[in-house]
Amino acid sequence: MKSPMFLGLMLVILALPVTISSAIANKPNRPTPSETQEKQAAVVWERSGGIAGICQRLTLRSSAAYVLEDCRKQTVVSRGDLPEGDRTEFKKLLLKQYGQFQWQSSNQGADMFNDRYTFNGRGAQKPTLAQQEALNQKFAQWAGQLVQRAQVQQGKQGMIEGQVTLSPTCPVQKPGIDCTRPYQSAIAVLDSQNHLIAQIQTDVAGRFQLLLNPGTYTLEPESEQAYPRAASQKVTVVKGQVLPVKITYDSGIR
């Protein structure tokens, strides 16, 4: 006859696997670090694939602070705040325009890239598929520009970063009315020997940036007619620095 102590021990041992199995079954599914990051950030954009097998991840906070990572090497490429013009545009999209949604490219296209992003906006609008695609192109553009800024910070080259505007745009100019707007144009870049080395095409917001070796250059804003027109200007590029440039086209309105 077995003692009461022995019987009690056997009952504990027999019950133990049930207790452990019950604990495992009731254990909540914890989100992965990537899932947590996407919920906490305002935007997480990622591009992977391509012939070179790249992996870029751009994480944006609501303050417009960013972290750009090489997710293949698990390293930070650059971190900081978006440039002023991009910062203003981003906050407008985030706070006043679109709500929460996720987007992923439906096909790889000729470049063989897979793009996806999570947008945690506070706006009320639901973007169309075309608008979601446009946002993806915007994030890709920002990521590319931030890579270039990182190269400048590493002291390899210098950069010009500019804003092109058109003014005046009001037939009658009154106090308190802004008669200046962004202008999309082409700008020729000449070296110190007046040789054409690059041609810049500004984006729809009139912004541009270009990596250059240290030296003196001439920026020639192009125009197909007498107006709008803008004067050329010389710039000096310094290694490791970003040079802000402003170009204003005269609309001809008087």
Stockholm file with secondary structure:
# STOCKHOLM 1.0

chainA/1-254         MKSPMFLGLMLVILALPVTISSAIANKPNRPTPSETQEKQAAVVWERSGGIAGICQRLTLRSSAAYVLEDCRKQTVVSRGDLPEGDRTEFKKLLLKQYGQFQWQSSNQGADMFNDRYTFNGRGAQKPTLAQQEALNQKFAQWAGQLVQRAQVQQGKQGMIEGQVTLSPTCPVQKPGIDCTRPYQSAIAVLDSQNHLIAQIQTDVAGRFQLLLNPGTYTLEPESEQAYPRAASQKVTVVKGQVLPVKITYDSGIR
#=GR chainA/1-254 SS CCCHHHHHHHHHHHHHHHHHHHHHHHCCCCCCHHHHHHHHSSEEEEEEETTTTEEEEEEECTTSEEEEEETTTTEEEEEEECCHHHHHHHHHIIIIIBCEEEEECSSCTTTTEEEEEEEECCCSBCCCHHHHHHHHHHHHHHHHHHHHHHHHHTTSCEEEEEEEEEECCCSSCCTTCCCCEECCCEEEEECTTCCEEEEEECCTTSEEEEEECSEEEEEEECCSSSSSBCCCEEEEECTTCEEEEEEEEECCCC
#=GC SS_cons         CCCHHHHHHHHHHHHHHHHHHHHHHHCCCCCCHHHHHHHHSSEEEEEEETTTTEEEEEEECTTSEEEEEETTTTEEEEEEECCHHHHHHHHHIIIIIBCEEEEECSSCTTTTEEEEEEEECCCSBCCCHHHHHHHHHHHHHHHHHHHHHHHHHTTSCEEEEEEEEEECCCSSCCTTCCCCEECCCEEEEECTTCCEEEEEECCTTSEEEEEECSEEEEEEECCSSSSSBCCCEEEEECTTCEEEEEEEEECCCC
//
